[in-house]
Amino acid sequence: KTYSESLLDPEILIFDYSRMYISDNLHVAFQTLPYFKQTYGRAPKPWNDDDAEKFYVSASEINCKMSDNSITNKLDKHLIKLLAKICTGDLCPMQGVIGGTAAQEVIK
């Protein structure tokens, strides 16, 4: 299957059986991000409720355009809005250093 076909009709791998809809919702949310940037000329503003609502509406539209009319029957409004609110966050350099060091120690 080509990449373009997979975007419209994905074979979702479920990694958490207690929250099976998360993978579908994340697929739709990550499809919405470039659409939002193209439509509004920018990414959603951090912790902006208006942008989060616009993002959710766009995600709902994209979900309906997918094959079989939707990727998921249960679009999680909280998850989609949360992704919209945090997708443009900055990572401070100190957090990167501490995170990298902690990850290295875990691998040891």
C-alpha positions, -999 to +999 in steps of 0.1 A: +000+000+000+013+035-008+018+062+017-011+082+003-034+052+005-023+045+041-031+080+051-067+076+040-071+040+050-046+031+077-040-002+093-038+009+129-017-010+154-034-011+188-008-009+215-030-003+245-061-025+247-075-005+276-078+026+254-082+011+219-095+043+203-063+064+211-044+052+180-072+062+157-076+096+174-039+103+172-039+094+135-067+119+128-051+146+150-017+143+132-036+145+099-053+177+112-021+195+121-008+203+086-044+211+075-047+236+103-013+252+094-023+255+058-058+269+066-047+295+092-011+300+082+002+289+116+001+261+142-025+263+170-014+288+197-004+271+230-032+267+255-056+287+233-092+275+236-104+291+204-076+274+183-083+241+201-120+243+191-111+251+155-086+222+156-113+199+168-138+210+142-111+204+115-103+170+130-140+161+128-141+171+091-110+151+083-123+121+102-155+121+081-135+124+048-115+092+055-125+058+040-156+042+054-167+078+063-144+079+094-113+065+110-129+063+144-164+064+157-153+079+189-134+111+184-120+121+218-126+158+221-103+161+251-074+143+235-077+163+202-079+196+220-050+188+243-028+180+213-038+213+197-029+231+229+005+216+233+017+209+198+038+242+196+054+240+230+091+247+234+114+223+251+139+241+273+176+230+268+179+219+304+150+195+300+167+181+269+199+175+288+183+159+318+160+138+296+189+126+275+210+117+306+181+099+322+174+079+290+211+069+288+211+057+324+180+036+318+196+020+288+227+011+308 
